[in-house]
Amino acid sequence: MSKHKDQKDSYIDVTSQDFAEHVLNAPQMVVVDFPSERSSSCQIFNPEFAAVSEEYQGRVTFAKLDVDTNETLTNQWNVDGIPTLIFFKTGQEINRIKGIVMRDKLRRQIEGALLAT
């Protein structure tokens, strides 16, 4: 069903129905990518997100929420550009990155957020 499962299940696809369970109520930090299948920027970013999500398995949860099919949550979290990454800890937004970010910068952002939580 999902194209992402070839990435060793290093991240999960979330929807409006399970966002609270997998993101807001998660016991560890969650990094949520808000992509669109139609966006070339998101296609460029996908391998970066997948690679880093594999590296941090067990320490950080990674999720994707498709903006095209989850408009309510996209609006609720004020996602006004894609790709957007939002870092959540204990149900609160603790960091946000807009636009394409390469894996080295993404690692630094994750390490900083882990140290701060």
KEKEDREN-694992 format. One record per residue: chain; residue in three letters; z, x, y of N, C-alpha, C in turn. Coordinates in Angstrom, 1 decimal, m for minus. Example, Ala and Ser with C-alpha at 12.3 -4.5 7.8 and 13.67 -1.06 7.14 Angstrom:
BEGIN
A Ala 7.8 13.2 m5.7 7.8 12.3 m4.5 7.8 13.2 m3.3
A Ser 7.1 12.8 m2.2 7.1 13.7 m1.1 7.9 12.9 0.0
***
This chain:
BEGIN
A Met 0.0 0.8 m1.2 0.0 0.0 0.0 0.0 0.9 1.3
A Ser 0.9 1.8 1.4 1.0 2.6 2.6 0.3 3.9 2.3
A Lys m0.4 4.4 3.4 m1.1 5.7 3.3 m0.2 6.9 3.3
A His 1.1 6.6 3.7 2.0 7.7 3.9 2.7 8.3 2.7
A Lys 2.6 7.6 1.6 3.4 8.0 0.4 2.9 9.3 m0.2
A Asp 1.8 9.8 0.2 1.4 11.1 m0.3 2.1 12.2 0.3
A Gln 3.0 11.9 1.3 3.8 12.9 2.0 5.1 13.1 1.3
A Lys 5.2 12.9 0.0 6.4 13.1 m0.8 7.6 12.1 m0.3
A Asp 7.2 11.0 0.2 8.2 10.0 0.7 9.2 10.7 1.7
A Ser 8.7 11.6 2.6 9.6 12.2 3.5 10.0 11.4 4.7
A Tyr 9.3 10.2 4.8 9.7 9.3 5.9 9.4 7.9 5.4
A Ile 10.0 6.9 6.0 9.8 5.5 5.6 9.1 4.7 6.7
A Asp 8.4 3.7 6.3 7.8 2.8 7.2 8.8 1.6 7.4
A Val 9.1 1.4 8.7 10.0 0.3 9.0 9.3 m0.8 9.8
A Thr 9.8 m2.0 9.8 9.3 m3.1 10.5 10.4 m3.8 11.2
A Ser 10.1 m4.9 11.9 11.1 m5.6 12.6 12.2 m6.2 11.7
A Gln 11.8 m6.4 10.4 12.7 m7.0 9.5 13.8 m6.0 9.0
A Asp 13.4 m4.7 8.9 14.4 m3.8 8.3 14.8 m2.7 9.3
A Phe 14.4 m2.8 10.6 14.7 m1.8 11.6 16.2 m1.5 11.7
A Ala 16.9 m2.6 11.8 18.4 m2.5 12.0 19.0 m1.8 10.8
A Glu 18.6 m2.2 9.6 19.2 m1.6 8.4 18.9 m0.1 8.3
A His 17.6 0.3 8.5 17.2 1.7 8.3 17.4 2.6 9.5
A Val 17.5 2.0 10.7 17.5 2.9 11.9 18.9 2.7 12.6
A Leu 19.2 1.5 13.0 20.4 1.3 13.8 21.7 1.5 13.0
A Asn 21.7 1.1 11.7 22.9 1.2 10.9 22.9 2.4 10.0
A Ala 22.0 3.3 10.2 21.9 4.5 9.4 23.1 5.4 9.6
A Pro 23.6 6.1 8.5 24.7 7.0 8.6 24.4 8.3 9.3
A Gln 23.1 8.7 9.3 22.7 10.0 9.9 21.7 9.7 11.0
A Met 21.4 10.7 11.8 20.4 10.6 12.8 19.0 10.2 12.2
A Val 18.3 9.3 13.0 17.0 8.8 12.6 16.0 9.1 13.7
A Val 14.9 9.7 13.3 13.8 10.0 14.3 12.7 9.0 13.9
A Val 12.4 8.1 14.9 11.4 7.0 14.7 10.2 7.4 15.5
A Asp 9.1 7.4 14.8 7.7 7.6 15.4 7.2 6.2 15.7
A Phe 6.7 5.9 16.9 6.1 4.6 17.2 4.6 4.9 17.4
A Pro 3.8 4.9 16.3 2.4 5.2 16.4 1.5 3.9 16.3
A Ser 0.2 4.1 16.6 m0.8 3.1 16.4 m1.9 3.7 15.5
A Glu m2.3 3.0 14.5 m3.4 3.5 13.6 m4.7 3.7 14.4
A Arg m4.8 3.0 15.6 m6.1 3.1 16.3 m6.1 4.3 17.3
A Ser m5.0 5.0 17.4 m4.8 6.0 18.4 m5.2 7.4 17.9
A Ser m6.1 8.1 18.6 m6.5 9.4 18.1 m5.3 10.4 18.3
A Ser m4.5 10.2 19.4 m3.4 11.1 19.6 m2.4 10.9 18.5
A Cys m2.2 9.7 17.9 m1.3 9.5 16.8 m1.8 10.2 15.6
A Gln m3.2 10.2 15.4 m3.8 10.8 14.2 m3.5 12.3 14.3
A Ile m3.6 12.9 15.5 m3.4 14.3 15.7 m1.9 14.7 15.4
A Phe m1.0 13.8 15.8 0.4 14.0 15.6 0.9 13.8 14.2
A Asn 0.3 13.0 13.4 0.7 12.6 12.1 1.1 13.8 11.2
A Pro 0.2 14.9 11.1 0.6 16.0 10.2 1.9 16.8 10.7
A Glu 2.0 16.8 12.0 3.2 17.5 12.6 4.5 16.7 12.2
A Phe 4.5 15.4 12.4 5.6 14.5 12.0 5.9 14.7 10.5
A Ala 4.9 14.6 9.7 5.0 14.7 8.2 5.6 16.0 7.8
A Ala 5.2 17.1 8.4 5.7 18.4 8.0 7.1 18.6 8.4
A Val 7.5 18.2 9.6 8.9 18.3 10.0 9.8 17.3 9.2
A Ser 9.3 16.2 8.9 10.1 15.2 8.1 10.4 15.8 6.8
A Glu 9.5 16.5 6.2 9.8 17.2 4.9 10.9 18.2 5.0
A Glu 10.8 19.0 6.1 11.7 20.1 6.3 13.2 19.6 6.5
A Tyr 13.4 18.5 7.1 14.7 18.0 7.4 15.2 16.9 6.4
A Gln 14.5 16.7 5.3 15.0 15.7 4.3 16.4 16.0 4.0
A Gly 17.2 14.9 3.9 18.6 15.0 3.6 19.5 15.2 4.8
A Arg 19.0 15.7 5.9 19.8 15.9 7.1 19.5 14.9 8.2
A Val 18.2 14.5 8.2 17.7 13.5 9.2 16.8 12.5 8.5
A Thr 16.9 11.3 8.9 16.0 10.3 8.4 14.8 10.1 9.3
A Phe 13.6 10.0 8.8 12.4 9.9 9.6 11.8 8.6 9.3
A Ala 11.3 7.9 10.3 10.7 6.5 10.1 9.5 6.4 11.0
A Lys 8.6 5.5 10.6 7.5 5.1 11.5 7.5 3.6 11.7
A Leu 7.3 3.2 12.9 7.2 1.8 13.2 5.9 1.5 13.9
A Asp 5.0 0.8 13.3 3.6 0.6 13.8 3.7 m0.3 15.0
A Val 3.3 0.2 16.2 3.3 m0.6 17.4 2.4 m1.8 17.4
A Asp 1.3 m1.7 16.6 0.4 m2.8 16.6 0.9 m4.1 15.9
A Thr 1.8 m3.9 14.9 2.3 m5.0 14.2 3.8 m5.3 14.4
A Asn 4.4 m4.6 15.3 5.8 m4.8 15.7 6.0 m4.8 17.2
A Glu 5.3 m5.6 17.8 5.3 m5.7 19.3 6.7 m5.9 19.9
A Thr 7.5 m6.8 19.3 8.8 m7.1 19.8 9.7 m5.9 19.9
A Leu 9.7 m5.1 18.8 10.6 m3.9 18.9 10.0 m2.9 19.8
A Thr 8.7 m2.8 19.8 8.0 m1.8 20.7 8.4 m2.1 22.2
A Asn 8.4 m3.4 22.5 8.8 m3.8 23.9 10.4 m3.6 24.1
A Gln 11.1 m4.0 23.1 12.6 m3.9 23.2 13.0 m2.4 23.5
A Trp 12.3 m1.5 22.9 12.7 m0.1 23.1 11.9 0.6 24.2
A Asn 11.1 m0.2 25.0 10.4 0.3 26.1 9.4 1.4 25.8
A Val 8.7 1.2 24.7 7.7 2.2 24.3 6.4 1.9 25.1
A Asp 6.1 2.7 26.0 5.0 2.4 26.9 3.8 3.5 26.8
A Gly 3.9 4.3 25.8 2.9 5.3 25.5 3.0 5.7 24.0
A Ile 1.9 6.1 23.4 2.0 6.5 22.0 1.3 7.8 21.9
A Pro 1.7 8.7 21.0 2.9 8.4 20.2 4.2 8.6 21.0
A Thr 5.2 7.9 20.6 6.6 8.1 21.2 7.5 8.3 20.0
A Leu 8.4 9.3 20.2 9.5 9.5 19.2 10.8 9.1 19.9
A Ile 11.6 8.3 19.2 12.9 8.0 19.7 13.9 8.5 18.6
A Phe 14.9 9.2 19.0 16.0 9.7 18.2 17.2 8.7 18.3
A Phe 17.7 8.3 17.2 18.8 7.3 17.1 20.0 7.9 16.4
A Lys 21.2 7.7 16.9 22.4 8.0 16.2 23.4 6.9 16.4
A Thr 23.9 6.4 15.4 24.9 5.3 15.4 24.3 4.1 16.3
A Gly 23.1 3.8 16.1 22.5 2.7 16.7 22.1 2.9 18.2
A Gln 22.3 4.1 18.7 22.0 4.3 20.1 20.8 5.3 20.2
A Glu 20.0 5.2 21.3 19.0 6.2 21.6 19.7 7.4 22.2
A Ile 19.4 8.6 21.6 20.0 9.8 22.1 18.9 10.8 22.6
A Asn 17.6 10.5 22.3 16.6 11.4 22.9 15.3 10.6 22.7
A Arg 14.3 11.0 23.5 13.0 10.4 23.4 11.9 11.5 23.8
A Ile 10.8 11.5 23.1 9.7 12.4 23.3 8.4 11.5 23.4
A Lys 7.7 11.6 24.5 6.5 10.9 24.6 5.3 11.8 24.5
A Gly 4.3 11.4 23.8 3.1 12.2 23.6 3.1 13.1 22.4
A Ile 2.0 13.8 22.2 1.9 14.7 21.1 2.9 15.9 21.3
A Val 3.6 16.2 20.2 4.5 17.4 20.3 4.2 18.2 19.0
A Met 4.1 19.5 19.1 3.8 20.3 17.9 5.2 20.5 17.2
A Arg 5.1 21.0 16.0 6.2 21.0 15.1 7.3 21.9 15.6
A Asp 7.0 23.1 16.3 8.0 24.0 16.8 8.9 23.3 17.8
A Lys 8.2 22.6 18.7 9.0 21.9 19.8 9.8 20.8 19.1
A Leu 9.2 20.1 18.2 9.9 19.0 17.5 11.2 19.5 16.8
A Arg 11.0 20.6 16.1 12.2 21.3 15.4 13.3 21.6 16.5
A Arg 12.9 22.1 17.6 13.9 22.5 18.6 14.6 21.2 19.1
A Gln 13.9 20.1 19.3 14.5 18.9 19.8 15.5 18.3 18.7
A Ile 15.1 18.4 17.5 15.9 17.9 16.4 17.2 18.7 16.3
A Glu 17.0 20.1 16.3 18.2 21.0 16.2 19.2 20.7 17.4
A Gly 18.6 20.5 18.6 19.5 20.2 19.7 20.2 18.9 19.6
A Ala 19.5 17.9 19.1 20.1 16.6 18.8 21.2 16.7 17.7
A Leu 20.9 17.4 16.7 21.9 17.6 15.6 23.2 18.3 16.1
A Leu 23.0 19.3 17.0 24.2 20.0 17.5 25.0 19.1 18.5
A Ala 24.3 18.2 19.2 25.0 17.3 20.1 25.7 16.1 19.5
A Thr 25.4 15.8 18.2 26.0 14.7 17.6 27.1 15.0 16.6
***
